[in-house]
Amino acid sequence: MASLKEIYRAAVDAGIKADPRGEEFVRRELAREKEKFEKLSDIEKSEFDREKLENPYSDTRILNDPSGAGIKTALTGIDMEAPEILLFDALKRKGRSIDAVIGHHPEGRAYARFYEVMKMQADIFSAAGVPINIVEGLTAERMSEVARRVAPANHERAVDAAKLMDVPFMCVHTPADNHVASHLSRLFAEKKPEFLDDVIKILKDIPEYKIAVEAGSGPFILVGEKSRRAGRVIVDMTGGTEGSKDIFDSLATSGVGTVVAMHLSEDHYKKAKENRVNVVVAGHISSDNLGLNLLFDALKLRGIELDTVPCSGFRRVNR
């Protein structure tokens, strides 16, 4: 049985290998982070989150690990908060053998600083053809906006519950999102969908999206029509949360025809429509499911056999 720390380290490493920017790029970023750390004062070093020296994803952290014991089975879901911590305890009382809680969306410190991971969006959109000076400026503005929105939240609520009940608890966000983004990008590059309807068909052939269709929340065309040509398709599914709504102007002039996203706000929708960029919404929770499932499969290949008790929107699909 692997410890929670071993699962965490393996998940981060798998996320780096699946990062759309490429593993070599991410390793260089980590090296630069270490160089910056060495130049800090002693006081600054004492306040520095040293996990950033090995983990480039601020939204992925061990939140509580009271014993460091081996983990065979984890209660796993998309949003794991105080109610799910209580569910863990209730299931244990009923005799279920569960060792930890693993969530997708960030909690605790991972939630308080999750916006830091958004900087990777600049490199992803730059690879799509948007000039780096434009996308870095847009990303910085959006990161500041998200930071202001997140600042007043009660970040530690679920973590406090886990600590009071001695529940091992971790969240893994961007490493899973990297898997779904890279997987779908490869799939669209291979299949070369001609029309938006072809994009939808490709998505609906994936088990996680089939499950979503049955639940009434399957993929759909948000901007465009099924008979419209897809053009160049890019996948926007990693990097913390939605980027700047003003990116669509630059995407259009860079030759992007269709964006496949997890979800899109009303403001983003209006900008995409205004710039005539097709948008296919694959689905938020279904895409999170695909990313987590691919990540768990990657852990299995690394020798980490982790059983899951799915809840909170998660459905385990083995490949």
C-alpha positions as CSV (number, residue, x, y, z in Angstrom):
1,M,0.0,0.0,0.0
2,A,1.2,3.5,-0.9
3,S,1.2,6.3,1.7
4,L,-0.8,9.4,1.0
5,K,2.5,11.2,0.4
6,E,3.6,8.6,-2.2
7,I,0.2,8.9,-4.0
8,Y,0.6,12.7,-3.9
9,R,4.1,12.7,-5.3
10,A,3.2,10.2,-8.0
11,A,0.1,12.3,-9.0
12,V,2.2,15.4,-9.3
13,D,4.8,13.6,-11.4
14,A,2.2,12.1,-13.7
15,G,0.6,15.6,-14.0
16,I,4.0,17.0,-15.1
17,K,4.4,14.3,-17.7
18,A,0.9,15.0,-19.0
19,D,1.3,18.8,-19.0
20,P,0.3,20.4,-22.3
21,R,3.4,22.6,-22.1
22,G,5.7,19.5,-22.1
23,E,7.7,17.9,-19.3
24,E,10.9,19.6,-20.1
25,F,9.3,23.1,-20.0
26,V,7.8,22.4,-16.5
27,R,11.1,21.0,-15.2
28,R,12.8,24.3,-16.2
29,E,10.0,26.2,-14.5
30,L,10.7,24.3,-11.3
31,A,14.4,25.0,-11.6
32,R,13.7,28.7,-11.9
33,E,11.5,28.5,-8.8
34,K,14.4,27.0,-6.9
35,E,16.7,29.8,-8.1
36,K,14.2,32.4,-6.9
37,F,13.9,30.7,-3.5
38,E,17.7,30.8,-2.9
39,K,17.6,34.5,-3.3
40,L,15.0,35.1,-0.7
41,S,15.7,36.5,2.8
42,D,15.5,34.2,5.8
43,I,12.1,35.7,6.7
44,E,10.8,35.3,3.1
45,K,12.0,31.7,3.1
46,S,10.2,30.9,6.4
47,E,6.9,32.1,4.7
48,F,7.6,30.3,1.4
49,D,5.5,27.3,0.5
50,R,8.3,24.8,-0.1
51,E,6.0,22.4,-1.9
52,K,6.4,24.8,-4.9
53,L,10.0,23.6,-5.3
54,E,8.8,20.1,-6.3
55,N,5.2,20.7,-7.2
56,P,4.3,23.3,-9.9
57,Y,0.6,23.0,-9.2
58,S,-0.6,25.2,-6.4
59,D,-4.0,23.7,-6.5
60,T,-2.8,20.2,-5.5
61,R,-1.8,19.5,-1.9
62,I,-1.9,17.0,1.0
63,L,-4.4,18.7,3.3
64,N,-4.2,16.4,6.3
65,D,-2.1,13.2,6.9
66,P,-2.3,12.5,10.6
67,S,-0.6,9.1,10.6
68,G,1.3,8.6,7.3
69,A,-0.3,5.1,7.0
70,G,-0.7,3.2,3.8
71,I,-3.8,3.9,1.7
72,K,-5.7,1.1,0.0
73,T,-9.1,2.7,-0.6
74,A,-10.1,6.3,-0.9
75,L,-13.5,8.0,-0.8
76,T,-13.1,10.0,-4.0
77,G,-15.2,12.8,-5.5
78,I,-15.1,16.0,-7.4
79,D,-16.0,18.3,-4.5
80,M,-14.9,16.9,-1.2
81,E,-15.9,19.2,1.6
82,A,-17.1,19.0,5.2
83,P,-20.2,16.9,4.3
84,E,-18.1,14.4,2.5
85,I,-15.7,14.2,5.5
86,L,-18.8,13.3,7.6
87,L,-19.8,10.8,4.9
88,F,-16.4,9.2,5.2
89,D,-17.0,8.8,9.0
90,A,-20.5,7.5,8.5
91,L,-19.3,4.8,6.0
92,K,-16.6,3.8,8.3
93,R,-19.1,3.3,11.1
94,K,-21.1,1.1,8.8
95,G,-18.1,-1.1,8.3
96,R,-16.8,0.2,5.0
97,S,-13.0,-0.1,4.7
98,I,-11.9,3.4,3.6
99,D,-8.5,4.9,4.4
100,A,-8.6,8.5,3.0
101,V,-10.5,11.2,1.2
102,I,-9.3,12.4,-2.2
103,G,-11.0,15.3,-3.9
104,H,-10.5,17.0,-7.2
105,H,-11.4,20.6,-6.6
106,P,-9.0,22.4,-4.3
107,E,-9.6,23.0,-0.6
108,G,-7.5,24.6,2.1
109,R,-4.2,26.2,1.0
110,A,-4.7,24.7,-2.4
111,Y,-7.9,26.7,-2.8
112,A,-6.5,29.9,-1.3
113,R,-3.7,29.9,-3.9
114,F,-5.1,27.9,-6.8
115,Y,-5.1,31.0,-9.1
116,E,-1.3,30.8,-9.2
117,V,-1.5,27.8,-11.6
118,M,-3.4,30.0,-14.1
119,K,-0.1,31.4,-15.4
120,M,0.3,28.2,-17.4
121,Q,-2.5,29.4,-19.6
122,A,-0.2,32.0,-21.1
123,D,2.1,29.3,-22.5
124,I,-0.8,27.1,-23.7
125,F,-2.5,29.9,-25.6
126,S,0.9,31.0,-26.9
127,A,1.3,27.6,-28.4
128,A,-2.0,28.1,-30.1
129,G,-0.7,31.1,-31.9
130,V,-1.5,34.0,-29.6
131,P,1.5,36.4,-29.2
132,I,3.0,35.8,-25.7
133,N,3.0,39.5,-24.8
134,I,-0.8,39.7,-25.3
135,V,-1.7,36.5,-23.5
136,E,0.6,37.2,-20.6
137,G,-1.0,40.5,-20.0
138,L,-4.5,39.1,-20.3
139,T,-3.6,36.2,-18.0
140,A,-2.1,38.5,-15.3
141,E,-5.3,40.6,-15.3
142,R,-7.5,37.5,-15.0
143,M,-5.3,36.0,-12.2
144,S,-5.7,39.2,-10.2
145,E,-9.4,39.1,-10.7
146,V,-9.7,35.5,-9.5
147,A,-7.4,36.1,-6.5
148,R,-9.7,38.9,-5.4
149,R,-12.7,36.7,-5.7
150,V,-11.1,33.8,-3.7
151,A,-9.5,35.9,-1.0
152,P,-12.6,36.2,1.3
153,A,-13.6,32.5,1.2
154,N,-13.5,30.2,4.2
155,H,-10.6,28.1,2.7
156,E,-10.0,25.9,5.7
157,R,-13.6,24.7,6.4
158,A,-13.2,21.1,5.0
159,V,-9.6,20.8,6.2
160,D,-10.6,21.6,9.7
161,A,-13.3,18.9,9.6
162,A,-10.7,16.4,8.4
163,K,-8.3,17.4,11.1
164,L,-10.9,17.1,13.9
165,M,-11.8,13.6,12.6
166,D,-8.3,12.4,11.8
167,V,-9.2,11.9,8.2
168,P,-6.3,11.7,5.7
169,F,-7.2,14.2,3.0
170,M,-5.7,15.5,-0.3
171,C,-6.9,17.2,-3.4
172,V,-5.5,16.8,-7.0
173,H,-6.7,19.4,-9.5
174,T,-4.3,20.5,-12.3
175,P,-2.5,17.1,-12.6
176,A,-5.9,15.5,-13.5
177,D,-6.9,18.4,-15.7
178,N,-3.6,18.1,-17.6
179,H,-4.6,14.5,-18.4
180,V,-7.9,15.3,-19.9
181,A,-6.5,18.3,-21.9
182,S,-3.7,16.3,-23.4
183,H,-5.8,13.3,-24.1
184,L,-8.5,15.2,-25.9
185,S,-5.9,17.3,-27.8
186,R,-4.3,14.1,-29.1
187,L,-7.7,12.7,-30.0
188,F,-8.8,15.7,-32.0
189,A,-5.4,15.8,-33.8
190,E,-5.8,12.2,-34.7
191,K,-9.5,12.3,-35.7
192,K,-9.4,15.7,-37.5
193,P,-13.1,16.5,-37.1
194,E,-14.5,18.5,-40.0
195,F,-17.7,19.8,-38.6
196,L,-18.8,20.7,-35.0
197,D,-21.1,17.7,-35.1
198,D,-18.0,15.5,-35.6
199,V,-16.5,17.1,-32.4
200,I,-19.6,16.2,-30.5
201,K,-19.6,12.6,-31.8
202,I,-16.0,12.2,-30.8
203,L,-16.7,13.3,-27.3
204,K,-19.8,11.2,-26.9
205,D,-17.8,8.1,-27.8
206,I,-15.8,8.6,-24.6
207,P,-17.3,6.7,-21.6
208,E,-17.3,9.6,-19.2
209,Y,-19.3,11.7,-21.6
210,K,-21.6,8.8,-22.4
211,I,-22.4,8.7,-18.7
212,A,-23.0,12.5,-18.7
213,V,-25.4,12.2,-21.7
214,E,-27.4,9.6,-19.7
215,A,-27.5,12.0,-16.8
216,G,-28.8,14.9,-19.0
217,S,-25.5,16.8,-18.9
218,G,-23.7,15.7,-22.1
219,P,-21.5,17.7,-24.5
220,F,-23.2,20.5,-26.5
221,I,-22.5,23.2,-29.0
222,L,-22.5,26.6,-27.2
223,V,-21.4,28.8,-30.1
224,G,-22.0,27.7,-33.7
225,E,-24.1,25.0,-35.4
226,K,-23.5,21.3,-35.9
227,S,-23.1,21.9,-39.7
228,R,-20.4,24.5,-39.2
229,R,-16.8,23.6,-40.0
230,A,-14.7,23.1,-36.9
231,G,-11.5,24.5,-38.4
232,R,-8.5,24.3,-36.0
233,V,-9.6,22.8,-32.7
234,I,-8.0,23.6,-29.4
235,V,-8.8,22.2,-26.0
236,D,-9.0,24.6,-23.1
237,M,-9.4,22.5,-20.0
238,T,-6.4,23.1,-17.7
239,G,-4.9,26.0,-15.8
240,G,-7.0,26.4,-12.8
241,T,-10.2,28.0,-14.1
242,E,-11.5,30.0,-17.1
243,G,-8.9,32.5,-18.5
244,S,-9.6,36.0,-19.8
245,K,-12.8,36.5,-21.7
246,D,-10.8,38.8,-24.0
247,I,-8.7,35.9,-25.4
248,F,-11.3,35.1,-28.1
249,D,-10.3,38.1,-30.2
250,S,-6.7,36.9,-30.3
251,L,-7.7,33.3,-30.8
252,A,-9.8,34.3,-33.9
253,T,-6.9,36.2,-35.4
254,S,-4.6,33.3,-34.7
255,G,-6.6,31.0,-36.8
256,V,-8.5,29.0,-34.1
257,G,-11.8,27.8,-35.3
258,T,-13.2,25.9,-32.3
259,V,-12.5,25.8,-28.6
260,V,-13.5,22.7,-26.7
261,A,-14.0,23.7,-23.0
262,M,-15.3,22.2,-19.8
263,H,-17.6,25.2,-19.2
264,L,-17.9,28.9,-20.1
265,S,-19.4,31.9,-18.3
266,E,-21.9,34.2,-19.9
267,D,-19.3,36.9,-20.4
268,H,-17.0,34.4,-22.1
269,Y,-19.9,33.2,-24.2
270,K,-20.6,36.7,-25.5
271,K,-17.0,37.3,-26.4
272,A,-16.7,34.0,-28.3
273,K,-19.9,34.7,-30.2
274,E,-18.8,38.3,-31.0
275,N,-15.5,37.0,-32.4
276,R,-17.2,34.0,-34.2
277,V,-15.1,31.4,-32.5
278,N,-17.0,28.1,-32.2
279,V,-17.3,26.7,-28.7
280,V,-18.1,23.1,-27.7
281,V,-18.8,22.6,-24.0
282,A,-17.7,19.1,-23.2
283,G,-19.1,19.3,-19.6
284,H,-17.4,20.3,-16.3
285,I,-17.9,17.3,-14.1
286,S,-17.7,14.8,-16.9
287,S,-14.4,16.3,-18.0
288,D,-13.2,16.2,-14.4
289,N,-14.1,12.6,-14.3
290,L,-12.1,11.8,-17.4
291,G,-9.1,13.6,-16.0
292,L,-9.2,11.8,-12.7
293,N,-9.8,8.4,-14.3
294,L,-6.8,8.9,-16.6
295,L,-4.7,10.0,-13.7
296,F,-5.7,7.0,-11.6
297,D,-4.8,4.8,-14.6
298,A,-1.4,6.5,-14.7
299,L,-0.9,5.8,-11.0
300,K,-1.7,2.1,-11.6
301,L,1.0,1.9,-14.3
302,R,3.4,3.2,-11.6
303,G,2.5,0.4,-9.3
304,I,0.1,2.3,-7.1
305,E,-3.1,0.2,-6.8
306,L,-5.7,2.6,-5.3
307,D,-9.3,1.4,-4.9
308,T,-11.9,4.1,-4.9
309,V,-15.4,4.6,-3.3
310,P,-16.8,7.1,-5.8
311,C,-19.1,9.9,-4.6
312,S,-19.7,13.6,-5.2
313,G,-20.1,13.3,-9.0
314,F,-17.2,10.9,-9.6
315,R,-17.6,7.7,-11.5
316,R,-14.6,5.4,-11.8
317,V,-13.9,4.2,-15.4
318,N,-11.0,1.8,-15.8
319,R,-9.1,1.6,-19.1
